[in-house]
Amino acid sequence: MKLTVQISDIDMLDTVLEHNIARVYIKNLQKPIKCKAELFLALPNISHEEHIPNIDVDGYLVSTYGQLYLLQNTDKKIMLDYTFNIFNNQAKQAFPTAVGTTLSQELNLKQLKEMDGQNSEIIIHGRQILMTTRAKFPKDSVLTDRKNMQFPIMQNGNLNYILNSKTLNTAARLSEIKSANIEYMRIIFQNESRNEIKNTLLQYEGLPQVSDNYTYGHFFRGAD
């Protein structure tokens, strides 16, 4: 298993690199930085730009078909994000120019074991983005549904991300997920503090689960 991390802010990078991380995805990178891990620019889920920022990174984490089109002549690596909803090996083979694909978050463990794990990636930790919007919200806004579940809104650049009320956290059952033999496993940090980042990474290095406000996602259920 190779661990990757996605961060929303460059200030998180030093804390992340204290651990054994194979690749870092970062949003809103404006200038070149030194990084001992592979460094990919994470492109936004909504994009109206007619060009992709040309900065010194190893590759791009691509969210849309439009971005894929704009990068058709790039010499940098391309990684497909979960938004492509790669659900089987046939879908994975449809993107030969990509160095890797993030598999659908709706796949359960049984279905993951049927996938070609080489150059595949799954998200094993983080608050899932439920909606991306350009609508304006006050800073630190939270949406509350009829069951009193709270959905934080994270601002990043011109976009607002409505996040799941619970954090995907598979640390307690990581050994089961490893049995699917998926090459890369990703942890996503949205607005966590330095200590939260450090404690989360330590969990995936063997410390026990300490929070009860989490979900296993679709790993142990999944889509039919």
N, C-alpha and C positions, 0 to 999 in steps of 0.2 A: 504493500500500500504506500502510495506517495501522497503526502498531505499538501493541499493547496489552500490558500486563504484569499478571500476577497475583502477589500477594505474600501471605505467610502472617503477616507481622509488620509493624507500623507503622514499626518502626525501619529497614526497608528503603526507605521511601518517599522520603526525601531523595536517596538515591543514584539511584533510578529517575528522579526528576524532573530530574536533571541532563541527561537525554536527551530527545529529541523523542518523547514518548509521548502518544497520543491519549486513552487510557483506562486507568485503574488499577482492578483488582479486589482487594479486600482482605478477609481473613477477620478475624473477632473484633473488628470496630471497635466501640468502646464509646462514643465521644463524637465530636462534629463536629470536622473538621479542614479546614484550607485546602488546596486542591489545584488547581494550574493546569490539570490534565487532568480529564476526566470521572472521577468517583469512584463506583464501584459496590461495594456490600457483597456479598461472595461467600458465599452460604449453604452450609451443610455438606451432604455427601452423605447423611448420616443425620440425620433431624430428627424429634423427637417433640413439638416445641413446638406450641402451639395459636395462637401469634401470631408475627409477624415483627417484629424490632426496628424501631421507628420513629425513625430518626435522620436527620440532614440529609445525605443523599447524593443523587446524581443518579439512581441506579437500583439494581437488584438482579440479581446473577448467580444464576439459579435452577437448582437441581439435581434437583428432584423435582416430580411432579405435585401433591403435597400443598402444596408451597410456592406453586405456581402458583395453586392454588385459594384459598389464604389471601391472595394478592395481587390477586385479581380486581377489587377496587375501588380499588387504589392509583392515585395520580396520578404515580407515579414510573415510570421506564423499566424494562422487563423484558428481560433477555438470557438466552436459554436456554443452559445449559452442555452439554458433550459427552455428558453422561449421558442426554440425550434421544435420542441416536443418530440424528440427522438424516442420512438416507442418500440422499435424492433431493428434487427440488423439490416434489413432492406433499406430503411430510412437512413440509417447511418452511412451506408454505402453510396447514397445519393449525393454526398458532399466530398468528393475525392480530394479537393484542394485543402480541406481542413486537416490540421494535425491532430485534432481531437474533437469529441462531441460530449456535451453535457446531456445525460440521459433524462428522460421525462421524470418529473417528480411524482407522477402517478403510478410508476412501476413499483410493484411489491417485490419482496425478496425472491420469491420463486421465479418471477419474470426476469429479474436481474440476472439470475443464474443462467438464463437462456441467452443472454446477450454476449457478444464478443467484448470482453473486458479490456482488450488492448486499446490504448488511447481513448478510453472512455472515462467519464468522470461523473460522479454523483454528488449531490449536496447532502451533507450529513448533519449540518448544524447551521442555525441562523433563523431569523424571522423571515418568513416567506413574504414577498411582495404580492399583495392581492390586487393592487391597482396602481397605475402610474398616470399622473395627470398634471396638466399645466395650471389647473385651477389654484387660486390663491388661498392659503390658510394662514392664520396667525401662527407665530413661532411656537413650537412644542404643543401643537394641537393634538387632541385625542378624540376619536369617534367612539361612541358607546352605542351598542345595539340593544334590542329589546330584552336580551338576556343579561344585560349589564356587563357584557364582555367589552373590553377596551382595546381599540385598535390605534396604535400610535401612528402619527404622520411624520415622516422624515423628509426634510428638505435637502436637496442636493442640486446646486446650480439653479436652473429655472424649473426644475421638476419637483413634484411632491410625490412621495411614495407612501401609500397606505399599507401598513404592515399587519401581519397576522397578530392576533391577540396573544398567541402562545409561540414560544420558540421551539423550533425543531431541534431536538437534542437526542442523539442516538448513542451517547458515550456508554451508557449502561449495557447496551446490546451490540457494541461495536464488533465483538468477535463473530457474532452471527452475520453481520453485514459484510465483514471481510470474506466470509465464505463464498460470496458471489464473485470474488476475484476481479473486481473492477480496479483498474490500475490507479486512478486518481480519486481522492475524496476531498471535498471542499467544505471549508468552514467560512461562513459569511458574517462579517462584523459590520453593523450599520452605524450605531451611535454609542457603542459600549466604551466604558472607561478603560484606562490602562490595566487596572487590576482585574476587571471583568475579562479582558482579552487574555491576560496571563492565566487566570484561573481556568478559563475555558480550554485553552491549549493544553494545560496540565491535565485536565480531565481526559483528553484524548491520548495522553501519554501514560495513563494508568490510574489516575486518582478516581475515587468513587463519585457517583452522581450526587449532587448536593441540593438540587432545586426540584420542586414539585410542579412548577409552572412551565411544563414543557409538553411536547407532543412527539410521537415517533413518526408522524407524517403517514405516508402510504406504505412504508416498508413492510409492515406486518398486516396489511389489508390490501389496498391497491384497487385499481380499476379492473372490472371484469371484461 
